[in-house]
Amino acid sequence: MSSAKNIQSENIATKLNPVQIHLLEMFSKDMGSTELAEIKDILTEYYKKKILSEVDAFWDKKEFTKESWNEATRDVHMRKQENPKG
């Protein structure tokens, strides 16, 4: 099988990467909502661990402490900005 395929969805061509192709082939059987929820949980946990590892590495590299992080981000607004156009 080729390393990438094209699919048509609503007249938009999307090129799939090898991981996407592998997952589609692996999960090509019928699944119930319980199995889908379990797979979503597994993938969510996997990416959560990856992100936390990257954040920890960043903090270590920058030698942040809780206090230095708070100082560095003191003026950063984390809330979503309101859309000025309404």
NUGULUM-408179 format. One record per atom (N, C-alpha, C): x, y, z; residue in three letters. Coordinates in pm, whole numbers, plus 50000, padded with zeros to 5 digits. Example, Ala and Ser with C-alpha at 12.3 -4.5 7.8 and 13.67 -1.06 7.14 Angstrom:
! residues 2
513194943150780Ala512304955050780Ala513204967050780Ala512854977550708Ser513674989450714Ser512905000350787Ser
//
This chain:
! residues 86
500854988350000Met500005000050000Met500895012450000Met500475022849930Ser501285034949923Ser501305041950057Ser502275051050076Ser502415057750204Ser501425069050222Ser500735072950118Ala499725083550130Ala498625081050027Ala497405084250067Lys496265082749979Lys495495095849978Lys494705097749876Asn493815109349870Asn492395104849892Asn491645112449968Ile490225109649985Ile489455122049945Ile488225120049903Gln487345131149867Gln486295132549976Gln486155144350031Ser485135147250129Ser484615161150102Ser483345161950067Glu482735174750035Glu483565182449931Glu484015175349829Asn484795181049718Asn486145186749760Asn486655182649876Ile487965187149922Ile488875174849927Ile489985175249854Ala490935164249857Ala491855165849978Ala492025154950053Thr492885155150171Thr493905144050157Thr495155147450174Lys496215137450168Lys496435131850308Lys496335118650320Leu496515112150448Leu497975108550468Leu498455110250592Asn499825106250623Asn499845091450660Asn501015085450669Pro501095071050697Pro500425066850828Pro500475075150931Val499825071751058Val498315071251039Val497755080950969Gln496325081150945Gln495885068850866Gln496645065450764Ile496325053650682Ile496355041050769Ile497385039850851His497515028150938His496325027151033His495935038351093Leu494795038151186Leu493505034551114Leu493305039850993Leu492115036350917Leu492065021350886Leu493205015850847Glu493255001550817Glu493034993250943Glu493634997651053Met493544990351179Met492124990251235Met491415001151216Phe490075002451271Phe488985001851164Phe489234994151060Ser488274993450950Ser487064984650983Ser487094977851097Lys485954969451136Lys484884978151202Lys483674972851208Asp482594980051276Asp482894980851425Asp482624992551483Met482844994551626Met481625001151687Met481404998051811Gly480325004351884Gly480805017251950Gly479865024252009Ser480185037052072Ser481115035152193Ser481015023752261Thr481885021052375Thr483335019652330Thr483555012152224Glu484915010452170Glu485475023852122Glu484645031552055Leu485085044652008Leu485515053452126Leu484715053652232Ala485045061652350Ala486345056952413Ala486565043652418Glu487795038352476Glu489015042452393Glu488895041752262Ile490005045652174Ile490295060552188Ile489255068752195Lys489455083152216Lys490185085752347Lys489795078452453Asp490455080152583Asp491925076352576Asp492225065452507Ile493615060852493Ile494435071352419Ile493915076552308Leu494635086552230Leu494785099552308Leu493755103352380Thr493825115552461Thr494905114252568Thr494955102952636Glu495965100652739Glu497375100652679Glu497525094552562Tyr498825094152493Tyr499325108352465Tyr498465116752406Tyr498885130352372Tyr499045139052497Tyr498265136552600Lys498435143852725Lys499835141252783Lys500265128552783Lys501595125252834Lys502685131752751Lys502515131752619Lys503515138052531Lys503615153052558Lys502475159652572Ile502475174052596Ile503095177252731Ile502715169752835Leu503285172252967Leu504795170152968Leu505265160252894Ser506695157852884Ser507405169552816Ser506805174752710Glu507395186152640Glu507385198652727Glu506315200852801Val506245212352891Val507285211153001Val507425199153059Asp508445197053162Asp509845199753108Asp510135195052986Ala511445197252925Ala511675212152902Ala510645219452859Phe510755233852839Phe511065240952970Phe510315237453076Trp510555243553207Trp511975240753254Trp512445228353236Asp513805224853278Asp514845232753200Asp514655233653069Lys515595240852984Lys515665255653022Lys514515261553051Lys514455275753087Lys514685278153236Lys514805267153311Glu515015267753457Glu513935276053526Glu512685273853483Phe511565280953544Phe511265275253682Phe510815284053770Thr510165280253894Thr508745285553884Thr507915281953977Lys506545287053975Lys506575302353982Lys507435307754065Glu507525322254080Glu508035328953953Glu509075323453893Ser509615329753771Ser508625328653655Ser507885317753648Trp506855316253544Trp505765326753563Trp505305328153687Asn504265338053716Asn504735352053679Asn505985355153707Glu506545368253672Glu506625369853520Glu507075359553451Ala507255360353306Ala505905361553233Ala504865356153292Thr503555356253225Thr502565365653293Thr503055374153376Arg502205383253454Arg501275391453367Arg501745396553255Asp500945405253170Asp500285398053051Asp500365384853050Val499775377052941Val498325373852977Val497425377052887His496015374252909His495685360852844His495305351152925Met495035337552877Met493605335652830Met492725344852864Arg491335343352825Arg491165346652677Arg490195340352617Lys489875342552477Lys489395356852458Lys489945363452359Gln489525377052329Gln488125377052267Gln487335386852300Glu486015388352238Glu486185392052091Glu485315386952007Asn485335390051866Asn484815404351849Asn485675413751800Pro485245427751790Pro484105429851691Pro483905420351599Lys482835421851498Lys481515416251549Lys481565410551671Gly480315405751731Gly480025392151695Gly
//
